[in-house]
């Protein structure tokens, strides 16, 4: 991504300040119209020059509605959007996706009920390799975030998020994940509450995990299918993995706000490898879906 989608002041490790609101809106590009065209999770699938190839999930529920889409994104240009066919029984309400470390074109997609789908992409189709439940998920939970990363001692850590509401904090849960067996180790969890937005809040709408264990969370305001929407990004805390695979979460009671976005319900975060740059996707319900870039990642 050579061109900047917007101009903001950077602080610390190339992170956006909350003053990003007005400028960020100028960089959004539409990826589809209507309530079935939003992006509820996104992952980087490759890069060619300043074009980033991504794979995104959509939280559609009915037969015939698209579940996956490939989006080729370049700042300042209209995205190239290609539907991806899901082979087999269609999942319901996919909310997140992340890459399996060390396995090209393999991903784990997560539905809101805590069902995980390990998939492999082959051009314009995906094949389900395995379906499994996340451990300890609640029957009344609503899981909107999922991330994988090789953290410390080259262990793969998984972190997932129950979104929370105005009255209830979001909940982050983490564990070591064995990519050979899809099994999880012992879990740790922590609550997260966003200082902003204030009303109609999804405390956690997505989460990303860096190789050094930094946790980035998006939070949104969702008053209904017609908005208005607001979102913020936070440096939420840190995850560590011990020599024997024990995972520990440390979540801030006063998380640092990295950026604020007015007019979009951000539900999808992805980072470029070895870069501060990342991609944001929105699910703006009746207004469709959009994509932009921002500097919120830890290389």
N, C-alpha and C positions, 0 to 999 in steps of 0.2 A: 504494500500500500504506500505508494510514493506520495500521492496527493493527500492533503489533509481535508477531511470532510468539514471541519470547522476549526476556528481559531480560538484557543483558550489559553489562559495562563497555566503553566504546569508547576506542581510543587512536589517535593520529595522525589520519589522514584517515578517520575513522569506520570503522575496521577492527575486527574481532572479535579478542579475545584468546583464547589456548588454553583459558581457563576456560569457554568456551561449551558444553562437552560436555553437561552435564546439562540445561541450559536449552534447548538446541537440539532435543533429542529430543522435547520437548513440542509443538513446532510442526509436526511431520511429519504429512502427510495422505496416505492411501493412494490410489493411482490405479489399482490393479488387483491381483489375486491370482494367484499362480503364476508359474512360471519364464518365461512369455512376456509378462508384464505390466510388466517393468522399463523404466526410462528410461535409455538409453545416451547421449543427447545432447538438448539443448533450446535453443530460441531464443525470444525474445519476439516475438510477432506483432501486439501491440496492447495497449491499456489502456483500460478504461472505469471511471472512478472508482477504487475500490480493488481492482478485479478485473483481473488480468493474463491476457491471452490468450497462450498459448504453443503452439508446435509442437514435438513431441518425436519422436525416432526410437527404434526398438526393435531390438535386435540379433538378431532372429529369423531363422531360416535355412530353414524348411520352407515349402512351398506351403500357403496358407490361413492362415498366421500373420501377424498385423498388423505392418506395418513403420512406420507413422506414426500419431500420435494427437494431437489437439488437446486441450489441457488448459486450462480456465479456472480460475485459481487465485485464491482470496481467503483471506487469513489467518483462521483460526478457522472456516472453512466447508468442507464436503466439496467437492472439486474436481468440475467438470463435465467428463467425459471423453468425447470423440467420436472414434471411429476415422476415419482419413483414408485414402481409397483411392489406391493407387499404380497409375497407368495404365501398362500395358506390362509388360515382363519384370521380375520382382521382384528387387531386390538381395538380397544375402546378407550378414548381419552388419553392419548399419549401426551406427556407433559415435559419430558426431558430426554436428553441423549448425550452420551459422551463416548470417546474412543477408548478401545481396549489398548492399554500401553503395550507396545511391542508387536502388535498384530495389525498389519495394514488392512484397511477397509473393514475392520470389525468394530462393532459398537454395542453398547447396551442402551436400549431405550426403555423408559419407565412410564408406566401408566399411573394415573392418579390413585388407584387402589393399592399400589405397592407391588404390582406385577412387573417383573423385569423381563425383557426380551433381548437375548444375545443374537445379534444379526450380522450377516456379512453382505456387503454391497457388491453387486456384479453389474456394472454399467447402470441400466435404468430399472433394475430390480433388486430386492433384498430377500435373502433366504434366512429364515429363523433357524438358528443352530440349537437354541435351548431356551426354555421358558422357566422362570423360577420366581419365588416370592422373596422379597427382602425380609430379613429376620426382624421380628419384633414390631411389624407394622400393625397399626390399630385399625379396627373395622370402621371407625368414624374419622380416620385421618384423611387428608387430602394432600398427596405427595406431588410437589411441583418442581423439585430440584434434584439433580443427581449428577455426581462428578466422580471421575476416576483419575488417579495420578500415581506415578511411582515416587514415593516420598521416603527418604531416609532409608539406608541399608537396602535400597532397591526393592522395598516392599510395595505392593500395590495397595493403596488405600481407596476405599469407597466412602462417599459421604452423600446422604440424602436428606431431604427437607420436607417436613409437614408444614404447610404454608402459614397456618395461624390465621387470626382475624383481629378485628378491633379489640375484642375482649380477651383474646388468648395469644400468647407469644407463639412465634414459629418455633419449630424444634428441629435441630440438626442432630443427626445420628451418623456415626462413623465406625468403620471396622476395616480390618485387613481383608482383602479379597483375593482368593486364589483363582487366577485366570484359567488354570488347567481344569479345575473341578467346579468352579462357580460357587465354592463354599466361602463362608464368612467366618472370621475369627470373633473374639470377644468385642463387645460394642461399648462405645461411650457416647453420651448425648449431652446436649446443652440447649438452653432456650435462647431465642433471639427476638428482640423487639426493635423495630425501626423507629427512630425519632421522627421521621417524615417518610411518606405522607401520614396525615393525622386521622383521616376518616375512610371508611370502606376499604380497609387495609388488608392486603395479603402481605404479611410480614416478610415472607420469603417466596419469591416467584421463580427464582433459579439460584444456583450456587455453582461456583467454579473453584477448583483446587489447583494451586500451583505446585511445582516440584519442590519448593522449599516449605510447603505446608500452609501458605497463606490462603485464607478463605475470602472470596468475594461474593457478596450477596446482592441480588436485586430485590427491591421492594416496590409494590405498586398500590395505587388506589383504583378500585374497580367498582364504581357505583351502579353499573348496569351496562347493557349492550350498546348504549349510545354515549357512554362516558359522562362527563369529561374525565380523561385519564391523566395520572401523574405517576412518575417513577423516580427512584433514586438508586444509586449504587453505593455500597458500603464495604469498607475493609472490616470484615466481621470478626476476625480472630485468626486462630492458628491451629493447625493439626500436626501432631507429631506421632511418629511410629518408632517404637523401641526395637531393640535387637531381636526380640522374640515375637514381634508382631503386635504387641500391645499398642492400641491407638488411644491417644488422648486429645480431647478437644478443649481449647481455651477460647471462649467467646466473650467479646467485650460487652460490658454493660453500657458503654457510651461509644458505639462504633463510629468511626470516622466516615463522614459522607464524602464520597469521591466525585459524584456528579449528580445533577438533577435534570430530569427531562420532562417537559410539560407537553401534554397532548398525546402521549403514547403509553401503552401498558406493556412494559418490557417484561418478557417471560423467557428470554433466551440469551445466554451469554456463551461466547467462545473466544479463545485466545489463539493468536498466531504463535507457532513455536519460536522460542528465543526472541520474543518481541514484547514491547509494552503495548502494542496494538491489539485490539480485540474487535469482535463483531457483536452487535446487538440486534436482536430480533424482537418485534412487537406483535402482540395479538390484540388488535384494536376492535375486536368483535364486529359490529356492523360496518365499521370503516375498513376492514380488511387487515392486511399485514404489511409491515415495512421493515427495512434493514438499514443499518448505518454502522459506522466504525467509531471507536473511541480508544483513548489511551488509559486503560484500567488494569492491564495485566502485569504479572510479575514474571520476567523472563527467567 
